[in-house]
Amino acid sequence: MMTQFFKIAMVAALAVLLSGCFGRVQPIYNAEANPVPVKLQETSLDNIGTIIQTSAINRGWVISDAQPGKMKATLHNRTHVAVIEISYTKTSYSINYVSSVDLLYDGANIHRSYNKWIRTLQNDINKNMNVAALSA
């Protein structure tokens, strides 16, 4: 009786453990070809870059290697590091994965936190662009 209970308990514990592991990785999310609001397209490329850069810095990303139309950003979160490239024109912008540390990246999948960070950054950039477009 005790051995049967022990076996059932071990199977249940293993199922709980495995379900927690599989939910941590997802297909990597790249924010491709996000439109710049039409009113903002009338401003300079530098202005669009400043909005993107400010949005990233406000979320804790460190900007490096910035040039017109492209910048690299790095986020350090505890033991995790994510590096992205943000490319932009007067009509659209994209956020693409470059590299990471301790985010379980396997060439196609990555820790779900990375996707959350990218979607949050994307939402902030869109919001800040829309605010700038309204005041333009």
SERO-4910 file (N, C-alpha, C, O; in steps of 0.05 Angstrom, whole numbers):
BEGIN
 pado doro    nc1    nc2    nc3   cac1   cac2   cac3    cc1    cc2    cc3    oc1    oc2    oc3
  Met    A     17    -24      0      0      0      0     17     25      0     12     44    -15
  Met    A     38     25     17     56     49     18     72     52     -7     76     74    -16
  Thr    A     80     30    -20     96     32    -45     78     43    -67     87     59    -83
  Gln    A     53     35    -68     35     46    -88     31     76    -84     31     91   -103
  Phe    A     27     84    -59     24    113    -53     49    128    -61     47    150    -73
  Phe    A     72    116    -55     98    129    -62    101    132    -92    110    153   -102
  Lys    A     93    112   -107     95    113   -137     76    135   -148     84    150   -165
  Ile    A     52    136   -137     33    157   -147     44    184   -140     42    203   -156
  Ala    A     54    188   -116     65    214   -108     88    222   -125     91    245   -132
  Met    A    106    203   -132    129    209   -149    120    217   -177    131    236   -189
  Val    A    100    203   -188     90    210   -215     77    238   -215     81    253   -233
  Ala    A     62    244   -194     49    270   -192     70    292   -189     68    313   -202
  Ala    A     91    287   -173    112    307   -169    127    312   -196    134    334   -203
  Leu    A    133    291   -210    147    293   -236    129    308   -256    140    324   -271
  Ala    A    104    303   -256     86    317   -275     85    347   -269     86    363   -287
  Val    A     84    354   -243     85    383   -236    111    396   -244    111    418   -255
  Leu    A    133    382   -239    159    392   -246    162    396   -276    172    417   -285
  Leu    A    154    377   -292    157    379   -321    138    400   -332    146    414   -352
  Ser    A    115    404   -322     96    424   -332    108    452   -328    103    470   -344
  Gly    A    122    456   -306    135    482   -301    157    488   -320    161    511   -328
  Cys    A    172    468   -328    195    471   -346    186    477   -375    198    494   -388
  Phe    A    166    464   -385    158    467   -412    145    494   -418    146    504   -441
  Gly    A    133    507   -398    120    532   -403    139    556   -403    131    578   -409
  Arg    A    165    551   -397    184    574   -394    194    583   -421    203    606   -423
  Val    A    195    566   -442    205    574   -467    183    576   -488    164    561   -488
  Gln    A    186    595   -506    167    600   -527    182    607   -553    206    613   -552
  Pro    A    169    606   -576    182    615   -600    190    644   -597    175    660   -586
  Ile    A    214    651   -606    224    678   -603    206    698   -618    197    693   -640
  Tyr    A    202    721   -605    185    742   -617    202    765   -627    217    777   -611
  Asn    A    201    771   -652    213    794   -664    191    813   -672    172    805   -686
  Ala    A    192    838   -665    172    858   -672    179    870   -699    194    890   -700
  Glu    A    168    859   -720    176    866   -747    157    887   -759    133    886   -755
  Ala    A    168    906   -773    154    926   -790    130    939   -776    108    940   -786
  Asn    A    136    950   -752    115    966   -738    113    993   -751    133   1007   -755
  Pro    A     89   1001   -758     86   1027   -772     91   1051   -754     83   1051   -731
  Val    A    103   1071   -765    106   1097   -752     81   1113   -759     73   1113   -782
  Pro    A     69   1127   -740     45   1142   -746     50   1162   -769     71   1174   -770
  Val    A     30   1166   -786     33   1182   -810     42   1211   -803     60   1222   -816
  Lys    A     30   1223   -783     38   1250   -775     67   1252   -766     80   1272   -770
  Leu    A     77   1230   -755    105   1230   -745    125   1226   -768    148   1233   -766
  Gln    A    115   1215   -790    132   1210   -814    142   1236   -826    161   1236   -841
  Glu    A    128   1258   -819    136   1284   -830    160   1296   -815    172   1315   -824
  Thr    A    167   1285   -791    189   1295   -776    215   1281   -786    215   1266   -805
  Ser    A    237   1288   -772    263   1277   -781    267   1248   -771    254   1239   -752
  Leu    A    285   1234   -784    292   1207   -775    304   1208   -747    300   1190   -731
  Asp    A    319   1229   -741    331   1232   -714    309   1234   -693    313   1223   -671
  Asn    A    287   1247   -699    266   1250   -680    253   1223   -674    247   1216   -651
  Ile    A    250   1207   -694    239   1179   -691    258   1163   -674    250   1148   -656
  Gly    A    284   1165   -680    304   1151   -665    305   1159   -636    308   1142   -618
  Thr    A    301   1184   -630    300   1194   -603    277   1183   -587    280   1175   -564
  Ile    A    254   1181   -600    230   1169   -587    235   1140   -580    229   1131   -558
  Ile    A    247   1125   -599    253   1097   -594    274   1094   -572    270   1078   -554
  Gln    A    295   1110   -573    316   1109   -553    306   1116   -526    312   1102   -506
  Thr    A    290   1136   -523    279   1144   -497    260   1122   -486    261   1116   -462
  Ser    A    244   1110   -504    226   1088   -495    243   1065   -484    235   1054   -463
  Ala    A    264   1058   -497    281   1036   -489    295   1042   -462    295   1026   -444
  Ile    A    307   1066   -460    321   1074   -436    302   1074   -412    309   1065   -390
  Asn    A    277   1084   -416    257   1084   -394    250   1056   -385    240   1053   -362
  Arg    A    254   1035   -401    249   1008   -393    274    993   -383    273    970   -378
  Gly    A    296   1008   -381    321    996   -370    340    986   -391    361    974   -383
  Trp    A    335    989   -416    353    980   -437    376   1001   -439    371   1025   -436
  Val    A    400    991   -444    423   1008   -448    429   1009   -478    432    988   -491
  Ile    A    429   1033   -489    433   1037   -518    463   1039   -524    478   1054   -510
  Ser    A    472   1025   -545    499   1027   -554    499   1026   -584    480   1017   -596
  Asp    A    521   1034   -596    525   1031   -625    501   1043   -640    491   1031   -659
  Ala    A    493   1068   -632    471   1081   -645    480   1096   -670    501   1110   -669
  Gln    A    466   1093   -691    471   1108   -716    444   1113   -729    425   1100   -721
  Pro    A    443   1131   -748    417   1137   -760    405   1112   -772    416   1098   -789
  Gly    A    380   1105   -763    366   1082   -773    371   1056   -759    359   1036   -766
  Lys    A    389   1056   -739    395   1030   -726    408   1036   -699    424   1054   -695
  Met    A    401   1019   -679    414   1020   -653    414    992   -640    397    976   -646
  Lys    A    433    988   -623    434    963   -608    426    969   -579    434    990   -569
  Ala    A    411    951   -567    403    956   -539    407    930   -523    403    908   -533
  Thr    A    416    934   -498    421    911   -480    405    915   -454    404    936   -443
  Leu    A    393    893   -445    378    893   -420    391    872   -401    395    849   -409
  His    A    398    881   -377    408    863   -356    387    860   -335    377    880   -324
  Asn    A    378    835   -330    358    830   -311    367    806   -294    365    783   -303
  Arg    A    377    811   -270    389    791   -253    411    777   -268    431    789   -276
  Thr    A    409    751   -273    430    736   -288    424    736   -318    440    725   -333
  His    A    402    747   -326    394    747   -355    405    771   -369    405    793   -358
  Val    A    413    767   -394    421    789   -411    409    785   -439    410    763   -450
  Ala    A    396    806   -449    385    805   -476    397    828   -493    398    850   -483
  Val    A    404    822   -517    415    842   -536    397    842   -560    392    821   -572
  Ile    A    388    866   -568    370    868   -591    381    890   -610    397    907   -602
  Glu    A    371    889   -635    377    910   -654    350    923   -661    331    909   -668
  Ile    A    349    949   -660    325    964   -668    332    979   -693    349    997   -692
  Ser    A    319    973   -715    324    987   -740    298   1003   -746    276    994   -740
  Tyr    A    302   1026   -758    278   1044   -763    283   1062   -787    305   1069   -794
  Thr    A    260   1068   -799    259   1087   -821    238   1107   -814    228   1107   -791
  Lys    A    231   1125   -832    210   1144   -826    182   1132   -827    163   1144   -819
  Thr    A    180   1107   -837    154   1094   -840    150   1070   -821    127   1062   -817
  Ser    A    172   1058   -812    168   1034   -795    193   1029   -778    214   1041   -782
  Tyr    A    190   1011   -758    212   1002   -742    209    973   -736    187    962   -736
  Ser    A    232    960   -730    232    931   -723    251    927   -699    271    941   -696
  Ile    A    244    907   -683    261    899   -660    268    870   -665    251    853   -667
  Asn    A    294    864   -667    303    837   -673    324    827   -653    341    842   -643
  Tyr    A    322    801   -646    340    788   -628    368    788   -640    372    783   -664
  Val    A    388    793   -622    416    791   -630    430    769   -614    442    751   -626
  Ser    A    428    770   -588    440    749   -571    429    751   -543    414    769   -536
  Ser    A    436    731   -527    426    730   -499    444    712   -482    459    696   -492
  Val    A    441    716   -456    455    700   -436    434    691   -416    418    707   -406
  Asp    A    434    665   -410    417    653   -390    387    657   -396    371    660   -377
  Leu    A    379    656   -421    351    658   -429    342    633   -445    321    634   -458
  Leu    A    356    611   -443    349    585   -455    345    586   -485    329    570   -496
  Tyr    A    359    605   -499    355    607   -528    367    582   -541    390    574   -535
  Asp    A    352    570   -560    361    546   -574    361    549   -604    362    529   -619
  Gly    A    360    573   -614    359    578   -643    331    585   -653    328    597   -674
  Ala    A    310    577   -638    283    583   -646    266    591   -622    247    607   -625
  Asn    A    272    581   -599    256    586   -575    273    601   -554    298    599   -554
  Ile    A    259    615   -536    273    631   -516    255    632   -491    231    627   -493
  His    A    266    640   -468    251    643   -444    228    663   -448    232    684   -461
  Arg    A    205    657   -437    182    674   -442    186    703   -432    173    721   -442
  Ser    A    204    707   -413    209    734   -403    220    752   -425    213    776   -427
  Tyr    A    237    741   -443    248    757   -465    225    767   -482    224    791   -489
  Asn    A    206    750   -490    184    758   -506    167    780   -492    158    799   -505
  Lys    A    164    777   -466    149    797   -451    164    824   -452    151    845   -456
  Trp    A    190    824   -449    206    849   -450    203    862   -477    201    887   -479
  Ile    A    204    846   -499    202    858   -526    174    869   -531    172    891   -542
  Arg    A    154    855   -523    126    865   -527    122    891   -510    108    909   -520
  Thr    A    133    892   -486    130    916   -470    144    939   -483    133    961   -484
  Leu    A    169    935   -492    183    956   -506    168    965   -531    165    989   -536
  Gln    A    158    946   -546    142    953   -570    118    970   -563    112    990   -577
  Asn    A    104    962   -542     80    977   -534     88   1006   -525     74   1025   -532
  Asp    A    110   1008   -511    119   1035   -502    127   1052   -526    120   1076   -526
  Ile    A    142   1041   -545    149   1056   -569    124   1065   -584    122   1089   -591
  Asn    A    105   1047   -588     80   1055   -602     66   1077   -587     56   1096   -599
  Lys    A     63   1074   -561     50   1094   -545     64   1121   -547     51   1142   -551
  Asn    A     90   1122   -544    105   1147   -545    104   1159   -573    104   1184   -576
  Met    A    104   1142   -594    102   1153   -621     74   1165   -626     72   1186   -638
  Asn    A     54   1153   -615     27   1163   -618     23   1190   -604     10   1208   -614
  Val    A     35   1192   -580     34   1217   -565     49   1239   -580     39   1261   -583
  Ala    A     72   1233   -591     88   1252   -607     73   1260   -632     73   1283   -640
  Ala    A     59   1241   -645     44   1247   -669     21   1266   -663     14   1284   -679
  Leu    A      8   1263   -640    -14   1280   -632     -5   1309   -627    -20   1328   -633
  Ser    A     19   1312   -617     29   1339   -611     44   1351   -635     53   1374   -634
  Ala    A     46   1336   -657     61   1347   -680     43   1364   -697     52   1374   -718
***
